[in-house]
Amino acid sequence: MAMAKVFTIPMPPQIGRKRRERTTDPRYVDGQRLLVEAMRYLAQADPVANRGAIELLSEHVRTRFRMTDSPLG
């Protein structure tokens, strides 16, 4: 069975390009805070039974939010 070949075309970085300044949206941080509070509630209510839900929320927080926007700050 033949496998498809993958070709990559390298792109040189643009040295003169300016990076856009990130601004923190208060709703974004509030959303993080809400998810953290939900995980705390689930952990206090029944950590064993709610383990799957806690892991799902934790994975979402770790992969969808920037580390610079902390709900704990």
Residue pairs with C-beta under 8 A, 6 or more apart in sequence:
22 66
22 68
24 68
24 69
28 65
28 69
29 69
29 70
29 71
29 73
30 71
32 61
32 65
32 69
32 70
32 71
33 71
35 57
35 60
35 61
35 71
36 61
36 71
36 72
38 57
39 54
39 57
39 58
39 61
42 50
42 53
42 54
42 57
43 50
43 54
47 54
